[in-house]
Amino acid sequence: MLHFHNVCKRFGATEALKAVDLDIPAGRTTVLIGPSGCGKSTLLRLVVGLVQADSGRIVFAGEELPRTGIERVRRRTGYVIQEGGLFPHQSAAENITLMARYLRWDAARIGRRLSDLAALVQLPEDTLSRYPVELSGGQRQRVSLMRALMLDPDLLLLDEPLGALDPMIRFDLQKDLKRIFGRLAKTVVLVTHDLAEAGFFGDRIVLLRDGRIVQQGSAHELLNAPADAFVEEFINAQRAPFASLSAAAP
């Protein structure tokens, strides 16, 4: 579905990505994890064209990402960021349907899709008339997810979508997101700094450090067969919650 070939990206003197090779399989959830500044969010921004690679190739659904005309790719990609990124002057419904209205969907089609998505993310439909400031953090993230799913994208990118939420809301949304991922069977790439969360969501976990992939594999492989001292140290720093989630996973 998504392939990075020898991708490099520099911001000034900082090498954000150093010759990254990564294959994202279709229909699975891949989690990117690592310390701050390791390059995981940069990979998502490259896909949606917010930044461009200095070198290398990114191939999406068999086609190399273009330098221009990225809009066509964006319409096949849903993108969720931390705290939702909703427009404060638009209602929840207006935020969700922004691209559908831009593409001139008819009102009946928009209404059906809005109702279907509200049911999917378990958001009461009377909430859709409210503005972001009137919503809780969890509701804003559900609205942001609905916006990302509005055009029924092939690829769903989530950049620390739960990082700013309090623990109880985060726990509820984790369960709901996993249910949604399983039901939709879409290709998902999720960024987190939380190893327990990575183990909960990920069919495969990709651990980065300083712009390079250090190890990738299942939660079990990272936990029981760390590739080097950094992987072991990273896991040990979060071992207790990660181990409990891994033990509970099917």
Secondary structure, 3 states (H helix, E strand, C coil): CEEEEEEEEEECCEEEEEEEEEEECCCCEEEEECCCCCCHHHHHHHHCCCCCCCEEEEEECCEECCCCCCHHHHCCEEEEECCCCCCCCCCHHHHHCHHHHHCCCCHHHHHHHHHHHHHHHCCCHHHHHCCHHHCCHHHHHHHHHHHHHCCCCCEEEEECCCCCCCHHHHHHHHHHHHHHHHHHCCEEEEEECCHHHHHHHCCEEEEEECCEEEEEECHHHHHHCCCCHHHHHHHHHCHHHHHHHHHHCC
